[in-house]
Amino acid sequence: MGLRQSGHALTLIMLYLVTLIMRAAFYVTIAVISSSVYMGGALVGWGVAVVLAIYPLAELSTVSFFGSYSDKIGRKPILAASLFITALAAFLFGVATIQIVAFVLAGLFGIGAASKVTTTLSIIADCSSEENRARLMGYYDLSTLVGLAGGFGLGIILLEIGSTTLQIGSIVLEIAFTPTSLLFAAAGACALTGVLTILLIKETRVVSHEEVSMLALLKQVARDKRIQLMLPVYIPIISLYGLVISKTKYIIETYFDITAMDMIVLFGMLGGALILGIIIMGHLSDYMMKRRPFIVFGLIGFGALAYMLVANAEAFDTLWTSGLWPLLPILGFIAGSFPPAAMAYLTDISSAEARGSTMGVYSIFFGSGMIIGPLAAEFAYSVGGLFPGLAILVVLLITVACIGTYFLKEAAPQKHAQEKSLIQ
């Protein structure tokens, strides 16, 4: 299944677990600070928008440093530090009382994210080969996705519940789910992942005693034509992801006219289809030794899914009851082709000595898209509403990304070439 082949099964399993817990804690925090009960609603509106803009900006400005530094001193110290930094930020969000402090803590969140993403991806890249790279990256995407959806959903649900009573024998406990208690719990979960990292995750980077120039590593990656050609592919698709994240809750509350049970079924189908797509397509990408076709296939699926949800939001109940709903999980499954192949492609073109710097570039792509997507979505919606405003933006982003794939060259070693070399 890829994990056994890697020879680093325990390290990778713990890394996926740490990622899932950290992402869940991170998005519980995002859900809490986005709510009207946090700071008495002081951040609602532009305050939340500023927080959500500051943390990717902080990530963008520090990710290259952390990526190159992990190439210099190793992955594990920076990974552990990132988790404790994120824990500290979540804890301080729990005691903050004024807006400006929340903005500063959003920057601390971004620093934690930058150091976490680059080291995690670098560890997986260090542990993988061409034969299992896509599926190992796919498992990482799964842990991220489950943590994101689970954490964000859990934060919203617990805030709605408010409190619950737990009876243990004759002892009755009243548990209150306040913003402060949830943020402290998120901080504790992040701190736990830091301890697990120190105890159970092994260093995967062979650290050289020779002096390594971080500037030289960054220049080496920045000059790589293959990485430059990824810009028009990765940034638009992540911008589309940012568009979906920023507008989904509003679109559902404002336009969707289906029952709560139907909503649970819808997201259950989409989540399950996406998970299956990531697992199956990741295995196929490794088996066929191909990345580019799966990248294109996933782009088309994600773009079509986003367009269906946006363009049909006002009449979604009709789409749901007219028998067209099977298209949604099918497109979700197809969209699962993109994450494992895209991350495997980035690893395929990276060199071992500059892998952290290369993964830092991915974080730059991600951070840029997460800034561009929500801002572009807000502008498009204010100008043209759902249709044609957001619908045209979705089509534009996916079109640019698909055109960009034309210029990408296949990076995975060709299977027939490997077999030929073995015969010789």
N, C-alpha and C positions, 0 to 999 in steps of 0.2 A: 504493500500500500504506500510505499514511498518512505514512511517513517523508519521502517526496519532497514531499508536499503541505505538510508543516510548514515547509519552508525551513530547517530546522536538522538536516539528516540526519546530518552528522558528529558534532555535539554529542550527539544522541540515541543514535547507535550507540555512541559512546564511553561514554556514561552507562550504557547497558545492560551493556556489557562491564565497566565499573568495578563496577557493582552485582553482577554475577555473580561476579567474582573476590573482591570484598569479602565477599559472603555465604558463599562457599565457605570462605574463610579463617576467618570468624567461626564457622561450624559445625564446621570441623575442630577449632577451639579448644574448642568445647562438647563435642564427642565425646571429646577427649583428657582434659579435666578431669573428665568424668563417668566415666572408666574407673578400674578398680581399680589400674592401674599408675601413675597420676599421684599423686605425693607418697606412694607406698606405700599407696595406698587411703585416705588420710586424709580425703578428701572424700566417699567413698562413703556413700550413705544421706542423712541429713539435711544433710550438708555440701553435697552437690550441690543439694539442694532449696533451701538458703539462697542459694547462688550464683544459681540460676535465678530466685529471687524478687527478689534485690537488683538485678539489671540492669534488669528492667522498671520497678522502683520508681524507680531513678535516671533512667531514660528519661522516666517520667511527670513527674518533678519538674523536668526541665530542658527538655522538648520545646517548651513554649509560648515560653520565652525564645528558643530558637534559631529557631523559626519566625518570630516577630515581628522578631528581629534580622536575619533574611535579607530581610525586607521593607524593612528600614531601610538596610542596607549592601550588599545583593546576595547571590546564592546561592553563587557560586563560592568565595569565601574560606572560608565556613563548611563547605562540602562538602569542600574540600581538608583543612581542619583536622580534620574528623571522621575522615577516613581515616587520618591520621597518629596521631590519638588511639587509634583502634582498633588500629593497628600497635603502638603503645607498650604497650597493655594486653596484647596477645598475647605480645609479647617478655617482659614482666615476669612473665606467667604461667609462662614457660619457666624463669625463675630463682627463682621463689618457692618457699619451703620450708616455710611454715607456713600453717595455715588462715586466720588473720585477714587475711593479706596477700591471699589469693585473694578474700576477701569484699570488700576494698577495691578490688581490680582489677575485680571484677564491676560495681561502681559506675562505674568508668572506662569499661567496656564499654558501660554504659547511656547514658552521656553521648555516647559516639561514635555509638551507634545513633540517639539522639534528633536529633543534628545532621545525620546522614546521611539519615535518612528524610524529614525535613521539607524539606531543600533539594532532594533528588532529585525528590520528587513535585512540588515547586514549579516546578522547571525543566521537567518534562514538561508541567505545566499551562500554563506561560508559552509553550511552543512549540506547543501544540495549539489546535484550534478545535473547535466542536461537530461538525464533519464527520468528524474523525479522532481524537477524544479517547479513546473507549473502546478502540480498537485500540492506541493508543500506551501507554495505561495497561496494557493486556493484555500488551504486550511487556515492560513493567517487571515485571509479576507473573511472567512466564515466566523472566526472568533471575533473579528472587528465588528462584523455585521450584527451578530447575536448580541454582543455587548452594547452596541449603539441602540438597537431597537429595544432590547430588554431594559437597559438603564433608563432611556428616555421615557419608555412606557411605564416603567415601575415608578419613576419619579412623579409622573402625572397622576397615576392611579392612587398612590399613597397620599398625595396632597389632597385629592378629592375625598378619600376615606376620612382623613383627619385624625381619627383615633380608633383603637380597637381594644377589646378586653380579652386578656389571656388568663385562663384558670389552670393552675397546676396544683392538683390536690385541693387543699383548703386555702391556698394562696391565690388571690385575685390581683392581676396586674393590669393597670390601665396604661396602654402604650399610645403616646401621642406622636403623630407624624407631622411634626412642625418643620419649617424650612431649616432651622438650626439643627435639629436632630438628624435630618436626612443628610445634611452637609457634613456633619461630624461622622456619620456612618460611612459616607463616601470617602472621607479622609482616612478613616481607619482601614477601609478595604484597600486603598492605594498603598498605605503603609505596609499592610500585610503582603502585598505583592512585592514590595521592595525587599522584605525579609526572605520571601520564597526565592527571589532572584539570587540573593547572596548565598543562600544555602544549597540550592538545587540546580541552578543554571551554570553550566561550565563556560569558560572563556573559549571562543572559537577562532579568534584572531591570533595568529602566531606573531607575537610582538618582536620586532627586530630591535636590537640595541643600537643600530645605526640611527643617526638623527634624520628625521623625516620632515620635510618642509610642507606645512599645511597649504601654503600658498601655491606651491608647485603641484600638489595633488588637485587643488581646485582648478588650476589652469589646465591640467591634463584632461580633466573631465569636461570643462567648458569648451575646449577646442575640438572635442570629439564630434564629428559631423553627424554621426548616428544619433547622438543625444539631441543635437540641434534640430534634427528632422522630426523628433518626437513632440516638439512644442505645439505644432498645429493639430496634433492628435489628442494629446493628453489634457491640455488646458481647456479646450472646448468641452470635452466629455465630463471633466470634473466641474466645469462651470454649470453644465446641465444637472449634475448631481447636486450642486449647491442651490440651483433653482428649485429642484424638487424638494430638498430639505426645507428651504425657507418658505415655500408656498403651500406645502401639503396640508398642514394643519388648518390654514385659512380657507383653502379650497374645500376641504371636507366639511368644515363648520358652516360655510356660506352657501355651498352649491349642492353637495351630495344630499340626495333625498332617499336614502335607504335606511333600513332598520339597523339598530346596534348589532344585532346578531349577524345580519348580512355583512356589516362592516368587518366583524371579526373573521367571518368566512373569507372575505375578499383578501384581507391582509395575511391570513393564514395560508391561502392558496399562493399568493405572490411570494411570501417568504419561503414556503416549502419549495416552490418551483425554482426560485433563485438559488437556494442551497443545493438542490439536485443539479442545477446547471453548472454551478461552480465545481462540484465534485466530479461529475461525469466529463465535462469539457476539459477540466484540468488534466484528467487521466488521458483523454484523447490527444490533447496537445503534446503531452510527453510521449505517447505511443507513436504518434505520427511525426514527431520531431518538427512540428510546425507551430509558429506563434501568430504570424500575420493573418492567416485566414480566420482564426478564432477571434482576433482583435476586431476585424471587420464585422464578423457575424454578430459579436456581442454589441458593437456600436449600433448596428441596425436594429437589434432587438430592444435595446434600452431606449433608443430614439423613438421607435414606434410605440412603445409602452407609454413613455412620457407624453407623446402627442395624443394618444387615445384618452389618457386620464385628464389632460388639460382641455383639449378641444371638445370633449364630450361631457365635461363636468356638469354643465347646466341641465343636461338631459341624461345624467348617468343612470337614473332609475330605469329609463327606457332601455338603455344598453344592457343593463343588468337583467331585465326581465325578457328581453327579446331573443335570448339564446346566443348572444355574441360574447358572453362572459368567458367561455373557454379560451378565447384569444388572449386574455390577460395572463393566465399562468403559462401559456405557451411562450408569450413574449418574455415573461420573467425568466423562464428556463433558458431562452436564447441569450438574454442579457447576461446570464451567468458565465458565458463564454469569455467575456472581456477581462474580468479581474485577474484570474490566474495566468492567462496568456500575456497580458500587459506587464505584470510584475516579473514573469519569467523572462520576457524579452529584455527588460531593463537589466536583469541579472546576467543574461547571456552576453550583453555587450560590455559588461563591467570587467575590470581587471581586479585580481585579488588584492593588490596593494592599494587600490583606490576605491574599494567597494563602498566604504562609508560615505565618501564624497559623492559617489554616483547615487546612492540612496538618498542623500541630501538633496540632490537635484529633483528626485521624485517628490519630496516634501515641498520643494519650491513650486513644482507644477500644481500640487494639491492645494497649497495655500493660495496661489494666484487664482485658481479656479473657484475656490470657496469665497473669495472676495468679489470676483467678477460676476459669478452666477447670481447671488442674491441681489446685488446692485442692479444688474441688467434686468433681472426679473421685476424688480420694483418699478423701474423706468418703463419697461414694456407694458406692464399691467396698468400703470397710471395713464399711458398714452392710448392703449387699445384694448384694455380689459383682457379677459381670458382669450377671446377670439375677436380680432386676429392678433392682438398684442403678444400674449405669452405663446400662443401656438406658432406664430412666425419665428419667435426667438428660439423655440425648441428645434424647429426645422433648420434654422440657420446654424445653430451650434452643431447639430449632428451632421449636417452637410459638410461643414468645414473639417470636422474630425474624419469623416469618411474619405474626403479628398486627400487629406494628409496621409492616410495609410498607403496611398498609391506610391508615395516617395520612400516609404520604409522598406528596407531590405531585410529579408529573412535572416534572423540571427542564430537560430538553433542549428546545430550541426545536422547535415542531411543524413538520413538513415542509410541510404544506399552508399553514400561516401564512406561511412563508418564500416559497413560490411565489406566494401572493396578493400579498404586498408587492412582489415583483418585477414582477408584472403591472401593479400600480398605478403 
